[in-house]
Amino acid sequence: MLTRFINQKLKNARYKLLKDGSYFGEIPSLKGVWANARNLEDCRNELREVLEEWLVFKLKEEENIPGFEFNKRISVRHA
């Protein structure tokens, strides 16, 4: 489930070659998920890491994640 979400979002990533020769990558549908690196491969890898960390944070904080459905488990205490 998580891997599928990450791979789907990375397919929608956009990359730009900047004037200084570095690359900028972002996932437009996810605010704040972007990366910058000296080459395209490193930019892609960094963007994946940023997305993974962003996703973990959102899940931990129980925040809305666009395009991701998460069903919380309800724990019931037995007396």
Phi, psi and omega per residue, in radians:
M1 nan -0.881 -3.142
L2 -1.193 -0.760 -3.140
T3 -1.080 -0.728 3.124
R4 -1.089 -0.765 3.115
F5 -1.066 -0.829 -3.124
I6 -1.072 -0.829 -3.131
N7 -1.115 -0.677 3.112
Q8 -1.097 -0.798 -3.123
K9 -1.170 -0.644 3.135
L10 -1.176 -0.475 3.065
K11 -1.146 -0.442 -3.136
N12 -1.650 0.104 -3.130
A13 -1.175 2.612 3.082
R14 -2.094 2.422 -3.121
Y15 -2.171 2.514 3.090
K16 -2.301 2.471 2.985
L17 -1.544 2.107 -3.106
L18 -1.513 2.884 -3.106
K19 -1.028 -0.544 -3.130
D20 -1.417 0.028 3.112
G21 1.610 -0.085 3.103
S22 -1.543 2.973 -3.136
Y23 -1.978 2.500 3.067
F24 -2.068 2.285 3.110
G25 -2.238 2.535 3.127
E26 -2.604 2.799 2.995
I27 -2.002 1.744 -2.988
P28 -0.966 -0.557 -3.096
S29 -1.365 -0.129 -3.112
L30 -2.145 1.770 -3.099
K31 -1.012 2.234 3.086
G32 1.569 -0.020 3.141
V33 -1.718 1.745 -3.127
W34 -2.651 2.861 3.136
A35 -2.617 2.792 3.111
N36 -2.478 2.315 -3.139
A37 -2.668 2.921 -3.079
R38 -1.223 -0.486 3.112
N39 -2.384 2.890 -3.031
L40 -1.125 -0.728 -3.136
E41 -1.072 -0.784 3.118
D42 -1.145 -0.626 3.116
C43 -1.127 -0.757 3.102
R44 -1.077 -0.784 3.134
N45 -1.112 -0.751 3.134
E46 -1.144 -0.681 3.125
L47 -1.110 -0.681 3.083
R48 -1.070 -0.794 3.138
E49 -1.101 -0.749 3.112
V50 -1.073 -0.766 3.133
L51 -1.092 -0.759 3.123
E52 -1.073 -0.799 3.136
E53 -1.146 -0.695 3.110
W54 -1.079 -0.772 -3.130
L55 -1.122 -0.781 3.107
V56 -1.059 -0.764 3.124
F57 -1.060 -0.835 -3.123
K58 -1.074 -0.724 3.113
L59 -1.138 -0.767 -3.139
K60 -1.078 -0.706 -3.118
E61 -1.499 0.002 -3.130
E62 0.966 0.691 3.117
E63 -1.586 2.757 3.111
N64 -1.136 2.397 3.108
I65 -2.139 1.943 -3.126
P66 -0.989 2.183 3.104
G67 1.440 0.158 -3.105
F68 -2.261 2.179 3.095
E69 -1.837 2.205 -3.108
F70 -2.184 2.115 3.092
N71 -1.726 2.023 3.121
K72 -1.287 2.511 3.037
R73 -1.482 2.376 3.106
I74 -1.678 2.108 3.119
S75 -1.663 2.354 -3.133
V76 -2.044 2.239 3.113
R77 -1.515 2.370 3.073
H78 -1.738 2.386 -3.126
A79 -1.358 nan nan
